[in-house]
Amino acid sequence: MWRPGPGRHNHRVTLTPADADKILADNFAPWVLALGLTVRETGERHAVLRLPWSDTLARDGGGLSGQALMAAADTATVIAISAARGAYGPMTTVQQSTSFQRPVVGSDVLIDVRITKLGKRMAFADITMTPEGTTEPAAKASTVYALLG
């Protein structure tokens, strides 16, 4: 939804983190909810979620599994697109590409999604996954979504 701003510019009304947490609770499968994701921040074209460290998500060797990071990135993209659109609507992943740069051991991960293009039928995003307390990303991803409604 749009709210006219002062002058000739419009400002998007975005979801609050509490609104986005409700989207998570209401629209995702139990196994996704089991990741324990929480919404830290939402904005006009971004969202930041926290993936808490869990031994159950670790692989052999003690590092956080790539599958958990990929699922977190995919889920966080839905939240960012919903924030950019002002509400949740049906959408589906068309493409996701993930590059892993370093292991995550014993640390929560911040999933920072930036919408790079939001059209009527497609959305594109870049995701940076950084262990909390560091500045070096553990992984980066890009996603493409089809907007169905």
Secondary structure as UniProt FT lines:
FT   STRAND          2..4
FT   TURN            7..8
FT   STRAND          10..12
FT   HELIX           17..27
FT   HELIX           30..33
FT   TURN            34..35
FT   STRAND          38..43
FT   TURN            44..45
FT   STRAND          46..51
FT   HELIX           55..57
FT   TURN            60..61
FT   HELIX           66..85
FT   STRAND          91..100
FT   STRAND          109..118
FT   STRAND          122..131
FT   TURN            132..133
FT   STRAND          139..147
//
